[in-house]
Amino acid sequence: MLLRCLRAELIKFRRSPVWLAFVVLPIFPAILGTMNYLGNLGLLQSEWYSLWSQHTLFAAVFFMPAQFGVFCAWQWRLEHADHNWNAALTAPVPVRALYLGKLLLDVRTLLGVFQTLLDSGATVVVIEHDLDVIRSADFLLDMGPGGGEEGGRVVALGTPEQVAQNPDSVTGRYLR
């Protein structure tokens, strides 16, 4: 489980520029610690231990809080945006395929992306009006019977074939 979580975090890092903070920020305490060590060679006794102490001092006191801040702000942004970027960034398909499949209305591409997600063990929940997408579903939840004030009730549940046989389902009429 831990390895799956770490793999998911690495996927998110690859698709986001926040990884730069975790690569670039540690370079600064190394440079500053080395400069401080070289500037105080007369006072410091043990060589490697003193150098390591200077690096640790700059990393822990000055730069570790900045790294934690960057990471926490990034996580907060992912979790509190109007969309769930964690799910999109860890999907086993390119994020652009999800967007292009939906935006360009290429139903075959979208269904291929869904199948890739299903093959990887994911659960896919879709709110859709395209009949090809509806027909390819394993299970349907038909809400209605109309829109707005006329909707909000479960009209039919089941496979597309079962919903098609339900006389109360407007979607079922189009599936026949």
N, C-alpha and C positions, 0 to 999 in steps of 0.2 A: 504494500500500500504506500509506504514511504517513497519507494522508487517511482511509482506512478505519479505521485504528487510532485516529486522533483522533476520528472520528465515533463509534466505539464507546465511547471514554472519555467523550465528552460525553453519550451516552445513559445510561451508568452514573451520571454525576454528577447528571443530572436525576432519576433514580429513587432517589437516596440523599441524606441530609441532609449528607453530608460537604462538599458544595460551599459550605456556609455558612462553613466554616473558610477557604476560599480567597477569599471575598468580604469577610468581616468582619475577618479578621486583617490584611490590608493597610491597613485604615482606621486602626488603632492607630499604626503607625509614621508615617503621614502626620500624624496629630494631634500625636503626641509630637515629631516632627521640626520641625513648625511652631512648637510651643510653645517648644522649645529655641532655634530660630532667633530668635523674637521676644524671648526672654529674653536673648539675647546679641547684640543688634543693635550695641551699642557695640564689640564685639570683631571682628565679622565684616565683611569688606571688600566683596566682590562679592555683590550681592543674590541673583540667581537661582542662581548657582553655589553659594553658601553654603546657601541653602534646599535645593537639590537634594542637597548633601552631607549635611545633617542628616537628610533623609528616607532617603537611602541607608544612612547609619550605623545608624539605628534598624531599618530593614527587614532589612539584612544581618546585623547582630550579634544582634539580639534576636528578630525575628519569623520570619526565613527558616528557622532550625532548627525552630521550632515547626510551620511549615507542612510541612516535609519529614517531621517526625515524624508528623503527622496523616496525611499521604498514605501513608507507609510502613506505618503501623499499619492503615490502611484496606485497603491492598492485601494485607497479610499475612492479615487477617481474611477477605477474599474468597477467597484462594487456599487457606487451610488450614481452612476450615469443612468440615463433612461434606457439603456440597453445593457445586456450582460456580455461585456467584452471577454470575461473569463471563458465563457462557453465558445465564443467565436475564435478567440486566440488559441485555444487548445483543441479545436476541431481537427480531425485527421485529414481535412481537405483545405486547400488554400482559401483564405477568407474572401479573396476576390471571386472565387467560384460561387460562394454563397450569394454575394451581392449581384454578380452578373447574372446568375441563374434566375434570381428573382426580378431584378430590374429590367432585364432584356426580355423577360417573359418567354425564355426558351425553356419550355416545360421539360423537354428531354434532359437538358443540362441539370435543371433543378432536381428532377427525379434521380438522376445519376448521383448527384451530391447526397441526396437523402439515402440512397442505397449504400453509398460508401460509409455514411454515418451509421446506418443500421448494421452493416457488416462488421464494423468495429465495436459493436455492442452498445451503441448509444440508443436512447429512446428519442424519437422525433415526434413532436407535437406541432401540428400545422393548422393555422386558421386560413382556410383557402376557399375560393369560389370556382376555381378552374376544375371542370369536370374530369379532365385527365388525371389531375392530382387526386381528386376525390376517389375516382375509380381505383387508383393504385394503393389506396390506404388499406391497412389491415383492419382498422376499426374506425367507425364514424360516430360522432356525437352531433346530431342534427338539432340545432336550436331554432326556435321560431314560436309560433307559426309564421310571423311576419317580422318586420323590423321595428325598431324604436319601442313604443309602448305595446305593440302587438307581439313583441318577442320576449326572449328571456326564459322560455320554458323548454325543457327537453322534449322534443317531438319524437325522435327515433334514436335508437342505439343499435349498434351491431356492425356486421360486415356491409360493404356496399350492396350486396345482393339482398340482405335482410332489410336494409333501409329502403331499397327500391320497391319492396313488397308492402311497405307501410303506407296505407292510404292517406294518413295525416301529414306525411312528409312532402313538402314542396320539392326538396332536393331529390327525394325518391322518384318523383315524376320524371325528372330530367335524366335520372340514371337508368330508367327502363329502356 
